[in-house]
Amino acid sequence: MLSKKNRVNTKEVKKIFTKSSFLNSPSFTFRYFKNNNKEIKISFIASKNIAKLAVKRNLLRRRGYSVLKKYIHEFPLGIIGVFIFKKYQDDILTIENEIKNILNKIN
């Protein structure tokens, strides 16, 4: 799990949905904007449409955070964004590959 300072809070999520760019991949959408701060803040969102049980949604988010922990320092400084799951993805390697592809598109 990422530390609290590297995760997006609810006020920032509202800001992301109003003034952000986005990138798509088969499993999720990455919505983001660049800020003048030197912090990197990224979170995961899994809605009830993806998994009905909270246990499954939390599992998705935890898997996303575990992969993101390896690549968080490769994101550009000042980026604030959220990964929104489009479908239930049980495979960690697929999640990792899609995060790497989105990271390559940003840089």
VEXMAR-865813 format. One record per residue (C-alpha): x, y, z. Coordinates in Angstrom, 2 decimals. Example, Ala and Ser with C-alpha at 12.3 -4.5 7.8 and 13.67 -1.06 7.14 Angstrom:
# residues 2
<sevex X="12.30" Y="-4.50" Z="7.80"/>
<sevex X="13.67" Y="-1.06" Z="7.14"/>
END
This chain:
# residues 107
<sevex X="0.00" Y="0.00" Z="0.00"/>
<sevex X="1.20" Y="3.48" Z="-0.78"/>
<sevex X="1.69" Y="5.96" Z="2.03"/>
<sevex X="-1.12" Y="8.41" Z="2.71"/>
<sevex X="0.88" Y="11.34" Z="1.31"/>
<sevex X="1.09" Y="9.60" Z="-2.10"/>
<sevex X="-2.66" Y="8.93" Z="-2.36"/>
<sevex X="-5.31" Y="11.31" Z="-3.65"/>
<sevex X="-7.92" Y="12.64" Z="-1.22"/>
<sevex X="-11.59" Y="13.22" Z="-2.06"/>
<sevex X="-11.22" Y="16.95" Z="-2.80"/>
<sevex X="-8.50" Y="16.17" Z="-5.32"/>
<sevex X="-10.63" Y="13.44" Z="-6.90"/>
<sevex X="-13.37" Y="15.98" Z="-7.60"/>
<sevex X="-10.76" Y="18.29" Z="-9.11"/>
<sevex X="-9.39" Y="15.45" Z="-11.26"/>
<sevex X="-12.82" Y="14.71" Z="-12.72"/>
<sevex X="-13.41" Y="18.37" Z="-13.60"/>
<sevex X="-10.10" Y="19.40" Z="-15.16"/>
<sevex X="-8.12" Y="16.37" Z="-16.21"/>
<sevex X="-6.73" Y="14.51" Z="-19.19"/>
<sevex X="-7.18" Y="10.78" Z="-19.53"/>
<sevex X="-5.51" Y="7.71" Z="-21.00"/>
<sevex X="-7.28" Y="4.41" Z="-21.65"/>
<sevex X="-6.13" Y="0.83" Z="-21.43"/>
<sevex X="-8.17" Y="-2.39" Z="-21.60"/>
<sevex X="-8.58" Y="-2.73" Z="-17.82"/>
<sevex X="-8.64" Y="0.85" Z="-16.58"/>
<sevex X="-8.67" Y="4.57" Z="-17.35"/>
<sevex X="-6.05" Y="6.91" Z="-15.94"/>
<sevex X="-7.34" Y="10.44" Z="-15.29"/>
<sevex X="-4.70" Y="12.97" Z="-14.27"/>
<sevex X="-3.49" Y="16.54" Z="-14.26"/>
<sevex X="-0.13" Y="18.09" Z="-13.55"/>
<sevex X="0.35" Y="20.37" Z="-10.58"/>
<sevex X="3.25" Y="22.65" Z="-9.65"/>
<sevex X="3.96" Y="20.65" Z="-6.49"/>
<sevex X="6.79" Y="18.16" Z="-6.30"/>
<sevex X="4.46" Y="15.44" Z="-4.99"/>
<sevex X="3.14" Y="12.44" Z="-6.88"/>
<sevex X="-0.38" Y="11.43" Z="-5.81"/>
<sevex X="-2.12" Y="8.48" Z="-7.41"/>
<sevex X="-5.07" Y="6.36" Z="-6.27"/>
<sevex X="-7.26" Y="3.52" Z="-7.54"/>
<sevex X="-11.05" Y="3.52" Z="-7.87"/>
<sevex X="-13.15" Y="0.38" Z="-8.26"/>
<sevex X="-16.89" Y="0.93" Z="-8.51"/>
<sevex X="-19.74" Y="-1.40" Z="-7.63"/>
<sevex X="-20.29" Y="-2.04" Z="-11.34"/>
<sevex X="-16.91" Y="-3.79" Z="-11.43"/>
<sevex X="-17.32" Y="-5.94" Z="-8.32"/>
<sevex X="-20.42" Y="-6.10" Z="-6.16"/>
<sevex X="-18.62" Y="-7.17" Z="-2.98"/>
<sevex X="-16.46" Y="-4.66" Z="-1.12"/>
<sevex X="-13.95" Y="-7.44" Z="-0.49"/>
<sevex X="-13.36" Y="-7.84" Z="-4.24"/>
<sevex X="-13.16" Y="-4.07" Z="-4.83"/>
<sevex X="-10.61" Y="-3.70" Z="-2.03"/>
<sevex X="-8.62" Y="-6.62" Z="-3.44"/>
<sevex X="-8.45" Y="-4.88" Z="-6.81"/>
<sevex X="-7.28" Y="-1.65" Z="-5.22"/>
<sevex X="-4.65" Y="-3.43" Z="-3.09"/>
<sevex X="-3.29" Y="-5.24" Z="-6.13"/>
<sevex X="-3.11" Y="-1.96" Z="-8.00"/>
<sevex X="-1.26" Y="-0.27" Z="-5.14"/>
<sevex X="1.20" Y="-3.15" Z="-4.82"/>
<sevex X="2.13" Y="-2.82" Z="-8.51"/>
<sevex X="2.16" Y="0.97" Z="-8.38"/>
<sevex X="4.57" Y="0.92" Z="-5.44"/>
<sevex X="7.31" Y="-0.31" Z="-7.81"/>
<sevex X="6.67" Y="2.37" Z="-10.44"/>
<sevex X="5.61" Y="5.42" Z="-8.40"/>
<sevex X="8.99" Y="7.14" Z="-8.75"/>
<sevex X="8.93" Y="6.85" Z="-12.55"/>
<sevex X="5.89" Y="9.12" Z="-12.83"/>
<sevex X="6.63" Y="12.80" Z="-13.54"/>
<sevex X="6.77" Y="15.09" Z="-10.51"/>
<sevex X="3.60" Y="17.00" Z="-9.74"/>
<sevex X="1.19" Y="14.48" Z="-11.25"/>
<sevex X="-2.12" Y="13.87" Z="-9.48"/>
<sevex X="-4.30" Y="11.10" Z="-10.86"/>
<sevex X="-6.57" Y="8.11" Z="-10.39"/>
<sevex X="-6.72" Y="4.72" Z="-12.04"/>
<sevex X="-10.37" Y="3.76" Z="-12.57"/>
<sevex X="-11.00" Y="0.07" Z="-13.13"/>
<sevex X="-13.16" Y="-0.72" Z="-16.19"/>
<sevex X="-13.43" Y="-4.44" Z="-15.55"/>
<sevex X="-12.46" Y="-6.97" Z="-12.91"/>
<sevex X="-8.81" Y="-7.89" Z="-13.49"/>
<sevex X="-7.55" Y="-10.74" Z="-11.34"/>
<sevex X="-4.09" Y="-11.03" Z="-12.91"/>
<sevex X="-1.33" Y="-8.90" Z="-11.33"/>
<sevex X="0.92" Y="-9.19" Z="-14.40"/>
<sevex X="-1.78" Y="-7.70" Z="-16.62"/>
<sevex X="-2.23" Y="-4.80" Z="-14.20"/>
<sevex X="1.53" Y="-4.26" Z="-14.13"/>
<sevex X="1.81" Y="-4.25" Z="-17.94"/>
<sevex X="-1.03" Y="-1.76" Z="-18.31"/>
<sevex X="0.47" Y="0.58" Z="-15.70"/>
<sevex X="3.80" Y="0.42" Z="-17.55"/>
<sevex X="2.07" Y="1.20" Z="-20.86"/>
<sevex X="0.27" Y="4.20" Z="-19.37"/>
<sevex X="3.53" Y="5.36" Z="-17.77"/>
<sevex X="5.24" Y="5.23" Z="-21.17"/>
<sevex X="2.43" Y="7.31" Z="-22.71"/>
<sevex X="2.78" Y="9.99" Z="-20.03"/>
<sevex X="6.56" Y="10.31" Z="-20.30"/>
END
